[in-house]
């Protein structure tokens, strides 16, 4: 394999002494991933404006400490999709995990099994959904990208059903993606052994030539992008609950709710879709207000600590999904690193709950956080939408 694809250091079989908090995995991962691969994982799209906005949004909120609260019986358990989980932390669907570790998603699945954490496996995983499911007993969902043909989409759906996945998470905000300048400048190329294993037996999509005057975008790349009709069709094809990932506008959230989806994920794909989209945390309160208190909302994009998780829960999320930190921990110490990262996040969240006087996750609400000066109307912390 070309040296450009090789990490600087092989994954460890123990937790490095330098790890003091969950975010430390982000810094340490630069030793364990090939530089171009790290640039690809860390980057978003375009100039990374939304990647930066995601992180800045968390600084727009502070948490109120409370006094003399008895938290001796406290816990962080939640129920998502009818299943009780020991904490509100899920593993987001992250593609091509061989970029971080030779055993990629298989190691992540081992970590999920060790801590009984819900793992959402990607359509673009570097191991098949069946191989991932066989790696251990753990709560698992399957993330679905609509394929160019309905036959291709149904193949993935039926395989997920057969492998015991408990829900389908449809990603709808990534029909077109622009590579990040960070990855382009690092000359990133997908390593030869890093393929979308689930699509190995799928026929190559039919290429239709555009005619004079056609747009390479509208009549080209977007020609097979899913529409509301495709989502409605999908919902008739399975008894599994359908979640939709990539929601940033309250009107879309309400439209999805009215069509009967099980829940939605407030997400800007970690800044990997539209560069210049608002931070996921910015729009979370407006989406919660639009769908009401009882509709299930998951959240991702920008989380690096248990404090971040607390803020997302306070602003309307029922649970969160971890993306990049998952890859960073995987690169450092495989399954052990991912499990350790999850445990650190849980403990960081519990420390915050204890100091904020919250006995359960349901007590983490808007009254537990304060908007800082940066969160005044029109700023990163309080986005007004039509």
N, C-alpha and C positions, 0 to 999 in steps of 0.2 A: 504494500500500500504506500502511496506517496506520503512523504514526510508531512505534507500540508494537512493531511487528515489525522495525524497522530497527536494524542494529548501530550502535554509536557510531563505528566506523571500519571501512573496507573492508579485506578481506584484502590483505596485502602480497605483493609478488613477490620478496622477499628475506627473509633471516633477520634479525629485529630484533637489534640489538646487545645488548639487555637479556637475551637468552637465554643463561644460563650453565650450566644443567642442564635435564634433561627436565621437572622439575616447574615450572620457570619458565613453561611454557606455560599452566599452570593460572591463574597470577596475571595474565598478560598477556591471556588470553582475555576478561576482563571488559571490555576496550576494544573487542573485535571482535565481540561477540555482543550482541544486544538484551538488556537487563537481565532481562526475564521469561524469555527463552530460556535465558540462563545459569542462572537460578534453577532451571529445569526440568531442565537437564542435570546441574547440580551436586547437586541434591536426590535423595533416594531415595523413600521412602514414609513416610507418617505424620510422626513427629517426627524422622526421620533417625537414630534410635538405632543402627541397624545400619550406616549409612554411617560414623558415628563409630567404631563398634566395629571396623570393617574397618581403619581407619587405626591405631587404638590397638594392635591385635594385633601389628603389625610391630615396635612398640617393646618388645614382650615378649621379643625375641630379640636376641642379639648374635652377632657373627661372630668366631671365633678367628683372629687373624693367625698365620701360620707363618713360620719362618725358614729361609733358605738353601735354598729349593726352586728347582729349575731349571724355569722356565716358558717357556723360549725357544721351545719347540715347541708351546705351548698353543693351544687354539682353543675356540670356543663352539658348534661344530656339534652338531646333534642329528638323530635320525631319528624322525619322528612319522608314524604311519600308513603306514609303509613308504617315506616320502619324506624325503630328507636336506635339512635346512634349515641355513642358515649361522649361525643363532642360535635360542635357544628362546623367541622373542618372536613371537606371533601377534596379528593385529588382530581383536579381538572383534566379534561382530555388534552394531552400534549402529544403532538405528532413526532415521529422519528426519534424515539428516545435512545436509539443506538448512537446518536450524536453525543450522548453523555456517558453511556456505559455499553460494553459489548452485549450484555444481556438485556439492556433496555427495559421495556415494559415488564418483562418477567421478574426483574428485581423489584420494580415498583409494586407489582402484584404481591410479592412476598411481604413487602412492608405493609401493604393494606391488610393482608391476612393476619399479620402479627398484631396489629392494633385494631382490627375490625373497622377499618376506615373505608368509606365508600369510594371506590375508584371508578372514574368514567374513562373508558377505553376509547381511543380515537380511531376513526375510520382509517387514518393515515399512520397507524401504529406500524412499527418495524417488525412486530410479531403478529400473528393472526389473532383474531378475537378468541378463537378456540384455544390456542396455546396460552393466552393470558388467563382465560377462565380456569384452565387446568393447573395454573401455578399455585393455587391455594383457594381456600374457602373464605370469601369476603363479600360484602355487599358490592355489587357491580352493576353499572349502567353502561350503555353503549352510545357513543356520540356518532351521529349519522350525518354525513354530507350527502345531499341528493346527488345521484349519479346522472350522467348524460341521458341514460335510458331508464325507464321505470323497471325494466327487468333487472338492471344492475342494482337499483335501490332495493328492490324486493329481495334479491339475493342476500344482501347485507342484513336486512331486517329478519329474514327467516333464520339465518345463521345465528344472529344474536338471540332470538327466541330459543333456538335449539341448545345454545350454550349456557342458558340460565341467566341471562342478563335481565335485571328487574325493571328497567325503564329505558326509553329511547330519548336521547337528547339531540335534537336537530339544531345544527348550527346554520343560521341564515344570514349572517353578516359578512360572509367571506367568499361570495361568488366571484369577486375580483379583488386581488391584493397586489399592492405595489411593494417591491422589495425595499428594505431599509437601506439608506445610503451607507449606514455603518457596515452592513453585511457586504454590500457591493464594493466598498473601499477595501474590505478585508479579503476580496476575491473569493468569497465563499462559494463552494460548490458542494452539492450533496455527495457524500462518499458513495462509492459503487455498491457497498454492502448495505446501504441504508435505503430501503425501498418501502413502499406502501404494501405490506405483505397481504393485507385483506383484499387488495385489488389485483393480485398477481395473476389470477385466472380470468380477469375481466378483459374483454376485447378492448383494444384501443379505441377511444372515441372517434366517431366519424368526423372527418375534417371536410367542412364545406367551404369552398372558396368564396370569398366576397367578390362582389361585382363593383364596377367603377362607381364611385360616389358613396359606397358603404363605409361605415365607421368600423375600424378594427375593434373598437370597444363595444358599441351598441349592437351591431350586427355580427360581431365576431365573438369576443370573449363572453359576452352576456347572452348569447343566443340561447343557451340551455340553462340559464339561471332559473331557479325555482320561483314560482308565483304562489299566490294564495290558493289557486286551484290544486297545485301539487301538494301543499300541506293538507288541505282538506281530503285529498285522495289518500294520503299516507295514513291519516287518522282512521280511515275505514279498513285498513289492511292489517291491523294488529289490535290485540286486547291490551297490550302493554301501555302504561301511561306515557304520553308524549310531552316532553318538556322542550321549550324553545330557547336557544341560547343566542345572545347577540342583540338584546333589546335595549334601546336607549331613549325611545320616545314614548310618553304616556299614551298617545293615541294608538301606537302599535301594541302596547301592553293591553289596552282595553279590547282591541280587536282580537287579539289572541285569546284573552280570557273569555270573550263571548263565543268563540269557536270551540271552547271546551278543552283547551290544553291543560295538562295537569299542573303546570307551573312554568315560570320563565326564569331565565338567567339574565340579570342586568349586567351587561358586559360589553366592552368595546374590543374584545379579542386581545386584551393586553396591549392595545395600541397597534395591533397588527392588521387592522382593517382600514378604515378611513383615517388618514393622518390629519388631525385637526378636529376630530370628533371630541365631544366633551368627555371629561373624566367620568368613569362609571359612577363614582361616589357622588358627583355633582347631581346626577339625574335620579339617583336612588330615592330620595325623599318624594319627589314629584310622582314617580312611578308607584311607590307605595300608596300615596294619597289617591291615585287614579284607580287602583285595583281594589282598594279596601284592605282592612286589617287581616282578613282571613285567607287571602289568596297567597299561595306559596311563592316566595321569591328567593332565589339564590343570587350570589354576587361574586364577581371576580374582577381582576385587573388592578394590580398595584400593591397587593397585600404583602407585607414583609415582616409583620410582627403580630403578637397577640393583641397589642393595643390597636392596630389597624382593624383586626377582626372585631373587637369590641365596638369601634366606631361604625363599622358597616352594619352590625346588628342593631345598633342604636338608631341608625337612619333608615331601617326598614327591612334588612335582610333576615331571613330565617336561618341561613347557613351560608358559608363561603366556600369557594373553590380555590385551590392553590395551584398555580401554573409554574412560573419560572423557578420558584424556590424548590419545587419538586425536581426539576432538572438539575439544578445546582447541587442539591444534596445527593442525587443519584450519581453524579459524576465523581463526587468526593469519596463516597463509601457505599455505593450500591444500595441494597435493601436496608442495610443497617443505617445508612445516612438518611434515607427517606423516612424511616420509622423514627429516628432521633429528631429530625426536623419537625415532624408532626407532634411529637411529644413536647418539644420545646414550645411550639406555638400554643398547644393546649395549656401548658403551665403558665405561659405569658398571659394568655387570656384569663386564666383563673386568678392570677395575681391582680389583674386589673379589676375583675369582678369583685374580689375580696375588698379592695380599696374603695371601690365604688358602692359597696354595700349591696351587691346583687346576689341573691341566693340561687336564682335560676336564670337561664338565658332569657326567658320571657320577661324578666324584670329589666332587661337592658333595652331601654326605649329612648325616645327623643329627649326626655327630661333628664337623662343621665349625661348628656353632652352639651357643650356650649360652643356657639359659633365664635371664632376668634375674629380679630379685625379683618383678616383676609377673607372672611366668609360673609361679608355684607352683600346685599343685593347687587347683582351684576358682576360679582367676583367669582373665584373658583369654587367657593363653598356653597353658593346658593344660586343655582342656575334657574332662570325663569324661562319656562317654555310655553308656547301657545296652547 
